């Protein structure tokens, strides 16, 4: 879920299908010839431009795009696991910006996968494998140390399921990552940011280095929104990430080090036993 730079087309331009997770709509973007926005039960999930897969429209996807750009030298192929498929926006982005990358997408909604494959087909030359499975179950099938980057962007009813927020889940992430690999997660929260703070605290138990990118108003707890968490066992490219995030049309801020520890404010890490779904967004978020 996330904000776009431009509004999508009217619902009269939509392809509507019932999928496992609700009602899926593909709405034409009136400003781009072969571009579509995917909504699930009215909540915006993805935007895809078939003519320009390197174009990212949603605020949080642009920030994840910056993460993809800085975790390795430009153009270097990556092995990427995407937890949550949507319209495969970020997998298409990696394929376009880092040719010869090998990617695995895990998406539990089989009907949604069929809809997207049919209406927004993937480039057959792209090395993208789509597995229909629960995100955590699919991650468990990734070979030890296979991934350069794991991206978690999983929402069910606009909320991240509890079992994808715990330290036990992150143990599976670290198992799948190669040494020096990176984990990125799209987090959605609002005041008082208890979920985001707990997710940062949980990630700190699994990774030595963390950074959090978001709109300053979100970080200050003034509105509901998305924050992108980046974590690794190696030093993060914080300076370059900060430059890109600050210069984006959706200008944001990157917290790390002592400032991020202060932001976390002693929040307790999450375990499977204590995990909860992320908070539901207020209705006005999608108006």
C-alpha positions as CSV (number, residue, x, y, z in Angstrom):
1,X,0.0,0.0,0.0
2,X,1.2,3.5,-0.6
3,X,0.9,7.0,-2.0
4,X,1.3,7.8,-5.7
5,X,2.6,10.9,-7.4
6,X,-0.4,10.9,-9.7
7,X,-4.0,9.7,-9.2
8,X,-5.0,6.6,-11.1
9,X,-7.8,6.5,-13.7
10,X,-11.5,6.2,-12.8
11,X,-13.0,2.9,-11.9
12,X,-14.7,2.8,-15.3
13,X,-11.3,2.1,-16.7
14,X,-10.7,-0.9,-14.4
15,X,-10.4,-4.6,-14.9
16,X,-12.0,-6.1,-11.8
17,X,-11.6,-9.7,-10.6
18,X,-12.3,-11.5,-7.4
19,X,-9.1,-13.0,-6.0
20,X,-8.2,-14.9,-2.9
21,X,-7.5,-11.7,-0.9
22,X,-10.6,-9.8,-2.0
23,X,-11.6,-7.7,-5.0
24,X,-8.6,-6.8,-7.3
25,X,-8.8,-3.9,-9.7
26,X,-6.4,-2.9,-12.4
27,X,-7.0,0.8,-13.1
28,X,-5.6,2.5,-16.2
29,X,-3.2,5.3,-15.6
30,X,-4.5,8.1,-17.9
31,X,-1.1,9.8,-18.1
32,X,1.0,6.8,-19.1
33,X,0.1,4.7,-22.2
34,X,0.5,1.2,-20.8
35,X,0.5,1.8,-17.1
36,X,-1.8,0.4,-14.5
37,X,-2.5,0.7,-10.7
38,X,-3.4,-2.5,-8.8
39,X,-5.9,-2.1,-5.9
40,X,-7.1,-4.8,-3.5
41,X,-10.4,-3.9,-1.8
42,X,-9.8,-0.3,-2.7
43,X,-6.3,-0.1,-1.2
44,X,-3.6,0.8,-3.7
45,X,-1.0,-2.0,-3.9
46,X,1.2,-1.5,-7.0
47,X,1.7,0.6,-10.1
48,X,3.3,-0.9,-13.2
49,X,4.3,0.7,-16.5
50,X,4.8,-2.1,-19.0
51,X,6.7,0.3,-21.4
52,X,9.0,1.5,-18.6
53,X,9.4,-1.0,-15.8
54,X,12.1,1.2,-14.2
55,X,9.5,3.8,-13.5
56,X,8.3,3.7,-9.9
57,X,5.2,5.7,-8.9
58,X,4.4,4.8,-5.3
59,X,6.2,6.6,-2.5
60,X,7.4,3.5,-0.7
61,X,8.3,1.6,-3.9
62,X,10.5,4.5,-4.9
63,X,12.3,4.2,-1.6
64,X,12.7,0.5,-2.1
65,X,14.0,1.3,-5.6
66,X,16.7,3.5,-4.0
67,X,17.6,0.6,-1.7
68,X,17.9,-1.7,-4.8
69,X,20.1,1.0,-6.5
70,X,22.6,1.4,-3.6
71,X,23.1,-2.1,-2.2
72,X,25.5,-3.0,-5.0
73,X,27.3,-1.2,-7.8
74,X,25.1,0.0,-10.6
75,X,24.1,-2.8,-13.1
76,X,25.5,-5.6,-11.1
77,X,23.1,-8.6,-11.2
78,X,21.5,-9.6,-7.9
79,X,19.8,-12.6,-6.4
80,X,16.6,-11.2,-4.9
81,X,13.7,-12.7,-3.0
82,X,10.5,-10.7,-3.0
83,X,8.0,-11.6,-0.2
84,X,4.7,-10.3,-1.5
85,X,4.2,-10.1,-5.2
86,X,1.4,-7.6,-6.0
87,X,1.9,-6.7,-9.6
88,X,5.6,-7.7,-9.5
89,X,6.6,-4.0,-9.7
90,X,10.0,-4.3,-7.9
91,X,10.9,-7.5,-9.6
92,X,10.3,-5.8,-12.9
93,X,12.4,-2.9,-11.7
94,X,15.4,-5.1,-10.8
95,X,15.2,-6.9,-14.1
96,X,15.2,-3.5,-15.9
97,X,18.0,-1.9,-13.9
98,X,20.1,-4.9,-13.2
99,X,19.9,-7.3,-16.2
100,X,20.8,-11.0,-15.6
101,X,19.5,-10.8,-12.0
102,X,17.8,-13.9,-10.7
103,X,14.7,-13.4,-8.7
104,X,12.1,-15.3,-6.7
105,X,8.7,-13.8,-5.9
106,X,6.6,-15.4,-3.2
107,X,2.9,-14.5,-3.4
108,X,0.2,-16.5,-1.6
109,X,-2.8,-15.2,-3.7
110,X,-2.9,-17.7,-6.6
111,X,-5.8,-15.9,-8.3
112,X,-4.0,-12.6,-8.1
113,X,-0.9,-14.1,-9.6
114,X,-3.0,-15.4,-12.5
115,X,-4.6,-12.1,-13.0
116,X,-1.3,-10.2,-13.1
117,X,0.4,-12.7,-15.3
118,X,-2.5,-12.4,-17.8
119,X,-3.1,-8.7,-17.8
120,X,0.4,-7.5,-17.0
121,X,2.7,-10.2,-18.4
122,X,6.3,-10.4,-17.3
123,X,9.1,-10.1,-19.8
124,X,9.8,-13.8,-20.7
125,X,13.5,-13.0,-20.8
126,X,13.5,-11.8,-17.2
127,X,14.8,-14.4,-14.7
128,X,11.8,-14.1,-12.4
129,X,10.3,-17.2,-10.8
130,X,6.9,-16.8,-9.1
131,X,6.0,-19.2,-6.3
132,X,2.5,-19.3,-4.9
133,X,2.9,-19.8,-1.2
134,X,2.7,-18.0,2.2
135,X,5.7,-15.6,2.4
136,X,7.3,-17.3,5.4
137,X,6.8,-20.8,4.0
138,X,8.2,-19.8,0.6
139,X,11.2,-18.2,2.3
140,X,11.9,-21.4,4.1
141,X,12.4,-23.1,0.7
142,X,15.1,-20.6,-0.4
143,X,18.6,-22.2,-0.1
144,X,20.9,-21.1,2.7
145,X,22.9,-18.0,1.7
146,X,21.3,-17.7,-1.7
147,X,20.0,-14.1,-1.7
148,X,21.8,-10.8,-2.0
149,X,18.6,-9.0,-1.1
150,X,15.3,-10.0,0.6
151,X,12.4,-7.6,0.2
152,X,9.4,-8.0,2.5
153,X,6.3,-6.1,1.2
154,X,3.4,-8.3,2.4
155,X,0.0,-6.9,3.1
156,X,-3.3,-8.8,3.7
157,X,-6.2,-6.4,4.1
158,X,-3.7,-3.5,4.2
159,X,-2.0,-5.1,7.2
160,X,1.2,-7.1,7.5
161,X,0.5,-10.6,9.0
162,X,1.8,-11.1,12.5
163,X,4.0,-14.1,11.6
164,X,6.1,-11.9,9.2
165,X,7.0,-9.4,12.0
166,X,8.9,-11.6,14.5
167,X,12.5,-12.5,15.4
168,X,11.8,-16.0,14.3
169,X,10.8,-14.8,10.8
170,X,14.0,-12.7,10.6
171,X,16.0,-15.8,11.5
172,X,14.7,-17.3,8.3
173,X,15.7,-14.1,6.4
174,X,19.2,-14.1,7.7
175,X,19.5,-17.8,6.8
176,X,18.5,-17.1,3.2
177,X,20.9,-14.1,2.9
178,X,24.5,-14.5,1.9
179,X,27.1,-12.9,4.2
180,X,26.9,-9.1,3.5
181,X,23.4,-9.4,2.1
182,X,20.6,-7.0,2.8
183,X,17.1,-7.1,4.1
184,X,14.5,-4.4,3.2
185,X,10.9,-4.2,4.5
186,X,8.0,-1.9,3.8
187,X,6.4,-1.0,7.1
188,X,3.1,0.8,7.5
189,X,2.1,2.5,10.7
190,X,0.7,5.7,12.3
191,X,0.8,7.4,15.6
192,X,2.3,6.4,18.1
193,X,4.4,4.3,15.7
194,X,4.5,1.3,18.1
195,X,4.7,-1.1,15.2
196,X,7.6,0.5,13.4
197,X,9.6,1.0,16.6
198,X,9.1,-2.7,17.5
199,X,10.1,-3.8,14.0
200,X,13.3,-1.8,14.3
201,X,14.0,-3.3,17.7
202,X,13.4,-6.8,16.3
203,X,15.7,-6.2,13.4
204,X,18.4,-5.0,15.7
205,X,18.5,-8.5,17.3
206,X,19.2,-10.0,13.9
207,X,21.4,-7.4,12.1
208,X,24.3,-5.2,13.1
209,X,23.4,-2.2,10.9
210,X,20.0,-0.6,10.4
211,X,18.5,2.4,8.6
212,X,14.9,3.7,8.4
213,X,13.6,5.9,5.5
214,X,10.3,7.7,5.6
215,X,8.5,11.0,5.2
216,X,9.5,13.2,8.2
217,X,5.8,13.7,9.1
218,X,5.5,9.9,9.4
219,X,8.7,9.6,11.5
220,X,7.3,12.4,13.8
221,X,4.1,10.4,14.2
222,X,1.9,13.1,12.6
223,X,0.2,10.8,10.0
224,X,-0.2,7.2,8.9
225,X,2.3,6.2,6.2
226,X,5.1,3.9,5.1
227,X,8.6,3.5,6.3
228,X,11.3,1.4,4.6
229,X,13.7,-0.5,6.9
230,X,17.1,-1.6,5.6
231,X,19.3,-4.0,7.5
232,X,22.5,-5.9,7.0
233,X,25.4,-7.5,8.9
234,X,27.7,-5.1,7.0
235,X,28.0,-1.3,6.8
236,X,25.1,0.3,5.0
237,X,25.5,2.9,2.2
238,X,23.8,5.4,4.4
239,X,25.3,8.6,2.8
240,X,24.2,7.6,-0.7
241,X,20.8,6.3,0.4
242,X,20.2,9.6,2.3
243,X,21.1,11.6,-0.7
244,X,18.7,9.7,-2.9
245,X,15.9,9.7,-0.4
246,X,16.2,13.5,0.2
247,X,16.3,14.3,-3.5
248,X,13.3,12.2,-4.4
249,X,10.0,13.8,-5.5
250,X,8.7,12.2,-2.3
251,X,11.5,13.8,-0.2
252,X,12.2,11.8,3.0
253,X,14.6,11.4,5.8
254,X,16.9,8.5,6.8
255,X,17.5,7.7,10.4
256,X,20.4,5.4,11.5
257,X,22.9,4.9,14.3
258,X,22.2,6.7,17.6
259,X,19.3,8.7,16.1
260,X,17.5,5.5,15.1
261,X,18.2,3.9,18.5
262,X,16.7,7.0,20.1
263,X,13.7,6.8,17.8
264,X,13.2,3.1,18.8
265,X,12.9,4.3,22.4
266,X,13.4,1.0,24.2
267,X,10.7,-0.9,22.2
268,X,10.7,-4.6,22.9
269,X,11.6,-7.0,20.1
270,X,8.7,-9.1,18.7
271,X,8.6,-12.9,19.0
272,X,6.1,-15.4,17.4
273,X,4.4,-15.5,20.8
274,X,3.9,-11.8,21.0
275,X,3.5,-10.9,17.3
276,X,0.4,-9.0,16.0
277,X,-0.7,-7.8,12.6
278,X,0.4,-4.3,11.7
279,X,-2.2,-1.7,12.4
280,X,-5.0,-1.1,10.0
281,X,-4.7,2.2,8.1
282,X,-7.4,4.8,8.8
283,X,-10.1,5.0,6.1
284,X,-9.0,8.5,5.0
285,X,-5.6,7.1,3.8
286,X,-7.2,5.8,0.6
287,X,-9.6,8.7,-0.1
